[in-house]
Amino acid sequence: MALLMGGTIVGMNALLTGCSPEEQLSGLNFSEKDIAFLDELGEAIIPTTDTPGAKAAEIGTFMVMMVKDTYNAAEQEKFTNGLNALRADFKKQQSTDFMEASTADRTAYLNALQARAAEEEALAGFLAMAKDLTVLGYFTSEIGATQALRYMETPGKYDGCMEYVPGDRAWAL
């Protein structure tokens, strides 16, 4: 009984707090340039192919919303510091601004950054956050769920034995 009550109290605490972080940075704002940069970064992670890429899903706006609403102060600081560090490091490595670089240059840089993740902990941490947010935002967007994945509108019929055909897209949840 004590275990059940303990579980109830823990659940109630999460319910009362609304699952939002207690400490967040005050006055955290992202400019239109920041959002455009995050769109381009997301597009480098999930590019346009035969389906629209992350930029079409407005991934920059999604990232900003998630960072502002769900990240605690330490995570917000890590994200904003990493965002600025990535811009500066890209310019240092490539001698051009990220926004002016070609898709091939952006991809090569991000792959190299991933390879040297142990040396560049701050940048690699930001890149991991950006990749997680890009994948989450893209596949939960209308574009990702309906064009990159197969989508069946809910409520619908539950069929636990769906036929699998090699090469088919995954189902959206």
N, CA, C and O of each residue as an XYZ file, in Angstrom:
692
protein
N       0.818     -1.194      0.000
C       0.000      0.000      0.000
C       0.869      1.269      0.000
O       0.564      2.252     -0.674
N       1.955      1.214      0.772
C       2.863      2.367      0.819
C       3.469      2.626     -0.553
O       3.633      3.778     -0.955
N       3.803      1.552     -1.277
C       4.358      1.692     -2.623
C       3.346      2.346     -3.546
O       3.697      3.216     -4.343
N       2.106      1.935     -3.441
C       1.066      2.547     -4.270
C       0.888      4.018     -3.936
O       0.738      4.840     -4.839
N       0.902      4.362     -2.660
C       0.753      5.758     -2.267
C       1.959      6.586     -2.733
O       1.804      7.720     -3.186
N       3.146      6.010     -2.618
C       4.342      6.701     -3.087
C       4.258      6.984     -4.572
O       4.618      8.069     -5.027
N       3.779      6.003     -5.332
C       3.606      6.189     -6.771
C       2.587      7.268     -7.071
O       2.754      8.039     -8.015
N       1.535      7.326     -6.274
C       0.514      8.338     -6.473
C       1.069      9.730     -6.200
O       0.776     10.672     -6.936
N       1.864      9.861     -5.154
C       2.431     11.165     -4.818
C       3.399     11.626     -5.908
O       3.383     12.793     -6.297
N       4.240     10.716     -6.399
C       5.164     11.078     -7.463
C       4.386     11.493     -8.705
O       4.716     12.503     -9.326
N       3.379     10.749     -9.070
C       2.560     11.103    -10.227
C       1.873     12.437    -10.046
O       1.769     13.218    -10.992
N       1.401     12.707     -8.836
C       0.714     13.965     -8.548
C       1.679     15.141     -8.659
O       1.300     16.207     -9.145
N       2.914     14.959     -8.216
C       3.912     16.025     -8.317
C       4.142     16.407     -9.777
O       4.185     17.590    -10.117
N       4.289     15.405    -10.634
C       4.488     15.685    -12.062
C       3.262     16.380    -12.650
O       3.381     17.260    -13.502
N       2.079     15.970    -12.182
C       0.846     16.573    -12.670
C       0.750     18.034    -12.237
O       0.365     18.893    -13.030
N       1.099     18.316    -10.982
C       1.008     19.680    -10.471
C       2.027     20.615    -11.107
O       1.731     21.784    -11.353
N       3.204     20.114    -11.369
C       4.229     20.976    -11.968
C       4.036     21.124    -13.468
O       4.649     21.998    -14.082
N       3.205     20.298    -14.064
C       2.976     20.385    -15.496
C       4.144     19.872    -16.303
O       4.224     20.120    -17.506
N       5.049     19.161    -15.662
C       6.223     18.577    -16.316
C       7.096     19.635    -16.981
O       7.800     19.339    -17.946
N       7.055     20.841    -16.482
C       7.918     21.870    -17.046
C       9.087     22.109    -16.101
O       8.955     21.916    -14.893
N      10.222     22.526    -16.636
C      11.392     22.763    -15.797
C      11.134     23.877    -14.788
O      10.414     24.835    -15.070
N      11.731     23.734    -13.613
C      11.553     24.757    -12.582
C      12.396     25.991    -12.866
O      11.944     27.113    -12.638
N      13.615     25.798    -13.361
C      14.500     26.921    -13.618
C      14.754     27.041    -15.111
O      15.229     26.106    -15.755
N      14.430     28.199    -15.641
C      14.688     28.484    -17.046
C      15.329     29.860    -17.157
O      15.194     30.690    -16.258
N      16.022     30.097    -18.255
C      16.631     31.403    -18.478
C      15.530     32.421    -18.747
O      14.632     32.166    -19.550
N      15.591     33.555    -18.092
C      14.594     34.586    -18.348
C      15.047     35.424    -19.539
O      16.237     35.681    -19.721
N      14.100     35.832    -20.323
C      14.405     36.671    -21.476
C      15.075     35.949    -22.630
O      15.707     36.587    -23.472
N      14.951     34.625    -22.686
C      15.558     33.862    -23.780
C      14.771     34.112    -25.057
O      13.598     33.752    -25.155
N      15.411     34.718    -26.017
C      14.773     35.009    -27.296
C      15.682     34.575    -28.427
O      16.907     34.645    -28.324
N      15.070     34.128    -29.500
C      15.788     33.747    -30.709
C      15.341     34.678    -31.821
O      14.148     34.935    -31.983
N      16.295     35.181    -32.582
C      15.978     36.095    -33.681
C      15.519     35.301    -34.906
O      15.610     34.074    -34.944
N      15.032     36.025    -35.889
C      14.650     35.396    -37.157
C      15.868     34.752    -37.815
O      15.749     33.716    -38.469
N      17.050     35.371    -37.640
C      18.288     34.792    -38.176
C      18.607     33.466    -37.488
O      19.069     32.523    -38.131
N      18.358     33.399    -36.176
C      18.581     32.150    -35.445
C      17.665     31.048    -35.966
O      18.094     29.913    -36.171
N      16.411     31.396    -36.174
C      15.437     30.414    -36.668
C      15.812     29.969    -38.080
O      15.720     28.783    -38.398
N      16.231     30.902    -38.924
C      16.663     30.547    -40.282
C      17.894     29.640    -40.230
O      18.001     28.687    -41.001
N      18.822     29.944    -39.317
C      20.013     29.102    -39.147
C      19.603     27.695    -38.724
O      20.110     26.713    -39.266
N      18.691     27.588    -37.760
C      18.237     26.270    -37.301
C      17.494     25.523    -38.408
O      17.591     24.299    -38.499
N      16.751     26.248    -39.249
C      16.107     25.619    -40.417
C      17.161     24.996    -41.330
O      17.013     23.856    -41.771
N      18.219     25.747    -41.608
C      19.275     25.250    -42.501
C      20.052     24.101    -41.859
O      20.438     23.152    -42.542
N      20.279     24.186    -40.556
C      20.942     23.098    -39.841
C      20.084     21.837    -39.900
O      20.591     20.745    -40.157
N      18.787     21.994    -39.661
C      17.864     20.860    -39.751
C      17.831     20.276    -41.152
O      17.752     19.059    -41.321
N      17.890     21.138    -42.153
C      17.891     20.675    -43.551
C      19.156     19.885    -43.863
O      19.126     18.959    -44.674
N      20.270     20.245    -43.223
C      21.506     19.478    -43.407
C      21.389     18.097    -42.753
O      22.014     17.136    -43.200
N      20.586     18.010    -41.697
C      20.390     16.737    -40.993
C      19.372     15.867    -41.722
O      19.613     14.678    -41.931
N      18.241     16.446    -42.110
C      17.216     15.733    -42.891
C      16.975     16.548    -44.160
O      16.115     17.429    -44.186
N      17.747     16.247    -45.218
C      17.630     17.041    -46.451
C      16.405     16.654    -47.284
O      15.805     15.594    -47.104
N      16.070     17.546    -48.184
C      15.007     17.271    -49.136
C      15.509     16.219    -50.123
O      16.583     16.360    -50.706
N      14.724     15.177    -50.296
C      15.015     14.129    -51.283
C      13.742     13.964    -52.098
O      13.236     14.933    -52.664
N      13.220     12.739    -52.160
C      11.922     12.557    -52.807
C      10.790     12.966    -51.868
O       9.623     12.982    -52.262
N      11.138     13.295    -50.628
C      10.195     13.856    -49.658
C      10.754     15.200    -49.184
O      11.962     15.424    -49.255
N       9.891     16.089    -48.704
C      10.388     17.375    -48.208
C      11.334     17.176    -47.023
O      11.216     16.201    -46.281
N      12.269     18.107    -46.854
C      13.230     18.032    -45.768
C      12.754     18.778    -44.531
O      11.611     19.229    -44.457
N      13.654     18.898    -43.563
C      13.332     19.515    -42.282
C      12.964     20.992    -42.422
O      12.140     21.498    -41.661
N      13.553     21.667    -43.365
C      13.252     23.091    -43.549
C      11.783     23.289    -43.932
O      11.146     24.241    -43.481
N      11.253     22.401    -44.752
C       9.852     22.494    -45.158
C       8.917     22.290    -43.964
O       7.793     22.791    -43.960
N       9.379     21.562    -42.963
C       8.582     21.330    -41.758
C       8.772     22.440    -40.727
O       8.279     22.340    -39.604
N       9.495     23.511    -41.116
C       9.772     24.648    -40.240
C      10.399     24.190    -38.925
O       9.929     24.529    -37.839
N      11.467     23.413    -39.053
C      12.107     22.796    -37.907
C      12.733     23.822    -36.966
O      12.805     23.580    -35.762
N      13.184     24.955    -37.483
C      13.766     25.992    -36.637
C      12.767     26.513    -35.614
O      13.107     26.695    -34.445
N      11.550     26.750    -36.049
C      10.495     27.217    -35.149
C      10.192     26.165    -34.092
O       9.979     26.496    -32.926
N      10.171     24.899    -34.496
C       9.933     23.810    -33.547
C      11.055     23.747    -32.508
O      10.787     23.613    -31.314
N      12.311     23.842    -32.958
C      13.440     23.783    -32.026
C      13.362     24.902    -30.997
O      13.563     24.669    -29.806
N      13.074     26.106    -31.451
C      12.981     27.253    -30.548
C      11.881     27.021    -29.517
O      12.082     27.280    -28.330
N      10.733     26.541    -29.954
C       9.631     26.278    -29.027
C      10.034     25.246    -27.984
O       9.761     25.428    -26.797
N      10.679     24.168    -28.411
C      11.077     23.121    -27.477
C      12.127     23.625    -26.488
O      12.038     23.335    -25.295
N      13.102     24.364    -26.961
C      14.159     24.879    -26.080
C      13.566     25.850    -25.060
O      13.898     25.784    -23.877
N      12.699     26.743    -25.507
C      12.119     27.741    -24.610
C      11.137     27.130    -23.620
O      11.080     27.556    -22.467
N      10.361     26.133    -24.055
C       9.283     25.612    -23.212
C       9.648     24.385    -22.390
O       9.056     24.167    -21.333
N      10.594     23.586    -22.834
C      10.830     22.316    -22.143
C      12.231     22.139    -21.576
O      12.436     21.253    -20.747
N      13.194     22.941    -21.987
C      14.561     22.791    -21.490
C      14.746     23.578    -20.198
O      14.179     24.658    -20.029
N      15.546     23.023    -19.287
C      15.859     23.777    -18.074
C      16.975     24.779    -18.401
O      17.484     24.806    -19.522
N      17.346     25.598    -17.416
C      18.306     26.677    -17.647
C      19.645     26.162    -18.166
O      20.223     26.750    -19.080
N      20.140     25.068    -17.591
C      21.436     24.531    -18.024
C      21.373     24.049    -19.472
O      22.306     24.276    -20.243
N      20.278     23.386    -19.843
C      20.126     22.902    -21.217
C      19.949     24.055    -22.184
O      20.483     24.022    -23.292
N      19.199     25.081    -21.777
C      19.016     26.258    -22.625
C      20.350     26.953    -22.873
O      20.649     27.369    -23.993
N      21.145     27.071    -21.814
C      22.457     27.697    -21.952
C      23.367     26.866    -22.854
O      24.087     27.409    -23.692
N      23.330     25.555    -22.678
C      24.134     24.658    -23.518
C      23.721     24.797    -24.983
O      24.576     24.820    -25.868
N      22.431     24.888    -25.238
C      21.928     25.008    -26.603
C      22.355     26.339    -27.220
O      22.886     26.360    -28.330
N      22.131     27.444    -26.518
C      22.468     28.754    -27.096
C      23.977     28.929    -27.253
O      24.436     29.487    -28.249
N      24.751     28.455    -26.275
C      26.210     28.529    -26.408
C      26.689     27.671    -27.578
O      27.572     28.078    -28.332
N      26.107     26.494    -27.723
C      26.474     25.611    -28.823
C      26.096     26.194    -30.172
O      26.844     26.065    -31.141
N      24.947     26.829    -30.236
C      24.502     27.479    -31.474
C      25.515     28.532    -31.909
O      25.909     28.582    -33.074
N      25.927     29.366    -30.974
C      26.910     30.416    -31.291
C      28.277     29.821    -31.604
O      28.967     30.295    -32.506
N      28.675     28.787    -30.865
C      29.974     28.144    -31.097
C      30.012     27.464    -32.465
O      31.038     27.486    -33.146
N      28.894     26.862    -32.863
C      28.849     26.193    -34.171
C      29.016     27.207    -35.297
O      29.749     26.965    -36.257
N      28.336     28.337    -35.174
C      28.479     29.386    -36.191
C      29.933     29.835    -36.309
O      30.483     29.934    -37.405
N      30.545     30.106    -35.149
C      31.931     30.599    -35.142
C      32.894     29.532    -35.653
O      33.797     29.843    -36.430
N      32.719     28.283    -35.232
C      33.612     27.215    -35.658
C      33.476     26.939    -37.150
O      34.472     26.681    -37.826
N      32.257     26.992    -37.665
C      32.059     26.776    -39.097
C      32.793     27.853    -39.892
O      33.479     27.557    -40.870
N      32.642     29.108    -39.460
C      33.304     30.210    -40.165
C      34.816     30.054    -40.093
O      35.516     30.328    -41.068
N      35.325     29.616    -38.946
C      36.768     29.408    -38.776
C      37.266     28.267    -39.668
O      38.317     28.382    -40.298
N      36.514     27.174    -39.721
C      36.929     25.995    -40.487
C      36.750     26.182    -41.993
O      37.596     25.759    -42.781
N      35.646     26.817    -42.388
C      35.288     26.899    -43.804
C      35.565     28.263    -44.446
O      35.464     28.401    -45.665
N      35.907     29.256    -43.651
C      36.161     30.620    -44.134
C      34.947     31.248    -44.811
O      35.077     32.111    -45.679
N      33.775     30.802    -44.402
C      32.529     31.383    -44.891
C      31.448     31.167    -43.842
O      31.599     30.354    -42.930
N      30.363     31.907    -43.986
C      29.243     31.770    -43.070
C      28.441     30.518    -43.404
O      28.328     30.152    -44.574
N      27.892     29.867    -42.409
C      27.093     28.650    -42.592
C      25.945     28.894    -43.573
O      25.656     28.049    -44.420
N      25.303     30.037    -43.455
C      24.144     30.348    -44.289
C      24.524     30.550    -45.763
O      23.674     30.411    -46.643
N      25.777     30.873    -46.033
C      26.223     31.105    -47.405
C      26.905     29.890    -48.014
O      27.195     29.876    -49.210
N      27.163     28.876    -47.208
C      27.886     27.688    -47.669
C      26.974     26.757    -48.461
O      25.750     26.807    -48.342
N      27.593     25.922    -49.258
C      26.828     24.947    -50.035
C      26.368     23.802    -49.124
O      26.895     23.606    -48.028
N      25.397     23.073    -49.597
C      24.887     21.922    -48.847
C      25.995     20.898    -48.624
O      26.084     20.304    -47.550
N      26.832     20.692    -49.622
C      27.932     19.730    -49.504
C      28.923     20.165    -48.428
O      29.405     19.331    -47.662
N      29.235     21.468    -48.359
C      30.156     21.979    -47.342
C      29.562     21.848    -45.945
O      30.262     21.492    -44.997
N      28.273     22.134    -45.823
C      27.613     21.999    -44.517
C      27.628     20.550    -44.053
O      27.953     20.261    -42.902
N      27.278     19.651    -44.950
C      27.236     18.231    -44.606
C      28.621     17.716    -44.236
O      28.766     16.981    -43.259
N      29.638     18.092    -45.004
C      31.000     17.663    -44.714
C      31.447     18.181    -43.348
O      32.074     17.452    -42.579
N      31.130     19.422    -43.051
C      31.492     19.996    -41.756
C      30.815     19.243    -40.617
O      31.472     18.880    -39.641
N      29.512     19.005    -40.730
C      28.780     18.319    -39.662
C      29.272     16.890    -39.473
O      29.349     16.408    -38.343
N      29.606     16.210    -40.560
C      30.165     14.859    -40.448
C      31.524     14.881    -39.764
O      31.818     14.020    -38.934
N      32.357     15.862    -40.108
C      33.669     15.993    -39.467
C      33.508     16.339    -37.990
O      34.254     15.837    -37.149
N      32.544     17.188    -37.674
C      32.284     17.544    -36.281
C      31.847     16.319    -35.497
O      32.271     16.122    -34.358
N      31.016     15.512    -36.091
C      30.567     14.279    -35.438
C      31.753     13.346    -35.189
O      31.815     12.684    -34.153
N      32.680     13.293    -36.122
C      33.846     12.416    -35.992
C      34.784     12.879    -34.883
O      35.423     12.055    -34.229
N      34.874     14.186    -34.666
C      35.755     14.699    -33.619
C      34.976     15.102    -32.366
O      35.379     16.016    -31.646
N      33.879     14.427    -32.114
C      32.984     14.756    -30.998
C      33.690     14.739    -29.651
O      33.364     15.546    -28.780
N      34.640     13.848    -29.459
C      35.340     13.763    -28.176
C      36.157     15.022    -27.902
O      36.283     15.442    -26.751
N      36.706     15.621    -28.942
C      37.536     16.813    -28.777
C      36.686     18.076    -28.605
O      37.071     18.995    -27.881
N      35.559     18.115    -29.256
C      34.693     19.298    -29.267
C      33.413     19.001    -28.496
O      32.331     18.945    -29.079
N      33.537     18.812    -27.191
C      32.401     18.375    -26.377
C      31.218     19.338    -26.441
O      30.075     18.899    -26.560
N      31.476     20.635    -26.364
C      30.392     21.621    -26.385
C      29.660     21.597    -27.723
O      28.430     21.599    -27.764
N      30.420     21.576    -28.813
C      29.795     21.537    -30.134
C      29.073     20.218    -30.373
O      27.974     20.194    -30.928
N      29.695     19.122    -29.950
C      29.078     17.811    -30.143
C      27.796     17.691    -29.319
O      26.826     17.080    -29.768
N      27.788     18.271    -28.116
C      26.579     18.258    -27.292
C      25.447     19.027    -27.950
O      24.299     18.583    -27.955
N      25.782     20.187    -28.505
C      24.776     20.966    -29.217
C      24.282     20.214    -30.446
O      23.083     20.182    -30.721
N      25.212     19.607    -31.186
C      24.828     18.877    -32.387
C      23.900     17.717    -32.045
O      22.949     17.449    -32.778
N      24.167     17.034    -30.947
C      23.287     15.938    -30.513
C      21.892     16.468    -30.182
O      20.889     15.851    -30.540
N      21.832     17.611    -29.497
C      20.534     18.220    -29.183
C      19.803     18.612    -30.467
O      18.608     18.354    -30.611
N      20.525     19.233    -31.393
C      19.917     19.674    -32.651
C      19.415     18.476    -33.459
O      18.338     18.533    -34.052
N      20.189     17.401    -33.483
C      19.760     16.203    -34.220
C      18.516     15.600    -33.584
O      17.576     15.229    -34.286
N      18.507     15.502    -32.263
C      17.334     14.956    -31.571
C      16.092     15.794    -31.849
O      15.028     15.254    -32.151
N      16.229     17.107    -31.748
C      15.093     17.995    -31.997
C      14.647     17.938    -33.453
O      13.451     18.002    -33.737
N      15.587     17.821    -34.367
C      15.248     17.743    -35.790
C      14.448     16.485    -36.085
O      13.414     16.540    -36.751
N      14.922     15.363    -35.595
C      14.225     14.098    -35.850
C      12.849     14.111    -35.196
O      11.859     13.734    -35.824
N      12.781     14.541    -33.940
C      11.492     14.604    -33.242
C      10.526     15.532    -33.958
O       9.384     15.164    -34.236
N      10.994     16.739    -34.253
C      10.125     17.722    -34.896
C       9.688     17.320    -36.285
O       8.534     17.524    -36.664
N      10.602     16.751    -37.043
C      10.272     16.373    -38.420
C       9.242     15.248    -38.457
O       8.236     15.351    -39.159
N       9.485     14.184    -37.712
C       8.597     13.038    -37.806
C       7.292     13.208    -37.040
O       6.392     12.379    -37.179
N       7.165     14.259    -36.237
C       5.876     14.563    -35.620
C       5.159     15.700    -36.341
O       4.046     16.067    -35.966
N       5.790     16.260    -37.375
C       5.138     17.302    -38.174
C       4.207     16.639    -39.188
O       4.298     15.440    -39.449
N       3.328     17.431    -39.742
C       2.419     16.897    -40.769
C       3.202     16.387    -41.973
O       2.893     15.327    -42.517
N       4.207     17.135    -42.383
C       5.015     16.730    -43.539
C       5.713     15.402    -43.268
O       5.648     14.486    -44.087
N       6.375     15.298    -42.130
C       7.103     14.069    -41.803
C       6.189     12.871    -41.637
O       6.494     11.776    -42.109
N       5.059     13.084    -40.960
C       4.148     11.963    -40.685
C       3.404     11.495    -41.927
O       3.102     10.310    -42.061
N       3.106     12.419    -42.837
C       2.294     12.021    -43.988
C       3.091     11.789    -45.264
O       2.640     11.056    -46.143
N       4.287     12.409    -45.383
C       5.041     12.257    -46.619
C       6.292     11.408    -46.467
O       6.680     10.708    -47.402
N       6.929     11.459    -45.299
C       8.116     10.628    -45.084
C       7.730      9.277    -44.486
O       8.398      8.270    -44.724
N       6.655      9.263    -43.714
C       6.138      8.026    -43.123
C       4.782      7.717    -43.756
O       4.206      8.555    -44.449
N       4.287      6.521    -43.515
C       2.925      6.203    -43.941
C       1.996      6.596    -42.811
O       2.289      6.345    -41.642
N       0.903      7.199    -43.148
C       0.008      7.742    -42.142
C      -1.395      7.190    -42.348
O      -1.913      7.164    -43.465
N      -1.996      6.752    -41.254
C      -3.398      6.346    -41.283
C      -4.115      7.193    -40.245
O      -3.778      7.163    -39.062
N      -5.108      7.949    -40.699
C      -5.798      8.851    -39.796
C      -6.445      8.076    -38.662
O      -6.978      6.983    -38.855
N      -6.385      8.664    -37.478
C      -6.986      8.058    -36.293
C      -8.252      8.825    -36.002
O      -8.222     10.044    -36.171
N      -9.335      8.262    -35.593
C      -9.481      6.848    -35.265
C      -9.610      6.017    -36.529
O     -10.217      6.423    -37.520
N      -9.048      4.907    -36.455
C      -9.076      3.988    -37.580
C      -9.142      2.570    -37.058
O      -9.169      2.334    -35.850
N      -9.167      1.668    -37.951
C      -9.228      0.257    -37.605
C      -7.859     -0.196    -37.118
O      -6.844      0.114    -37.743
N      -7.821     -0.923    -36.015
C      -6.568     -1.494    -35.530
C      -6.352     -2.816    -36.234
O      -7.224     -3.685    -36.233
N      -5.203     -2.958    -36.823
C      -4.832     -4.214    -37.466
C      -3.434     -4.553    -36.979
O      -2.452     -3.974    -37.443
N      -3.344     -5.489    -36.047
C      -2.072     -5.859    -35.453
C      -1.181     -6.668    -36.373
O      -0.012     -6.888    -36.058
N      -1.701     -7.112    -37.494
C      -0.929     -7.953    -38.421
C      -0.829     -7.280    -39.781
O      -1.315     -7.811    -40.780
N      -0.205     -6.120    -39.819
C      -0.035     -5.419    -41.084
C       1.043     -6.120    -41.901
O       2.078     -6.532    -41.376
N       0.778     -6.242    -43.173
C       1.733     -6.903    -44.058
C       2.953     -6.004    -44.246
O       2.813     -4.803    -44.477
N       4.134     -6.578    -44.148
C       5.374     -5.830    -44.343
C       5.914     -6.145    -45.724
O       6.078     -7.308    -46.093
N       6.185     -5.103    -46.476
C       6.786     -5.237    -47.791
C       8.132     -4.534    -47.729
O       8.182     -3.337    -47.444
N       9.228     -5.245    -47.987
C      10.545     -4.602    -47.930
C      10.590     -3.343    -48.795
O      10.157     -3.341    -49.948
N      11.129     -2.268    -48.201
C      11.233     -1.001    -48.912
C      10.114     -0.039    -48.596
O      10.217      1.142    -48.929
N       9.037     -0.501    -47.959
C       7.945      0.407    -47.563
C       8.411      1.368    -46.482
O       9.313      1.058    -45.704
N       7.788      2.529    -46.444
C       8.088      3.491    -45.399
C       7.516      2.993    -44.072
O       6.568      2.209    -44.063
N       8.079      3.437    -42.966
C       7.592      3.088    -41.636
C       6.253      3.761    -41.395
O       5.912      4.734    -42.068
N       5.496      3.248    -40.439
C       4.216      3.835    -40.093
C       4.404      4.991    -39.124
O       5.228      4.907    -38.213
N       3.652      6.069    -39.309
C       3.637      7.186    -38.362
C       2.808      6.761    -37.161
O       1.783      6.093    -37.302
N       3.259      7.152    -35.989
C       2.520      6.807    -34.768
C       1.715      7.966    -34.281
O       1.030      7.858    -33.265
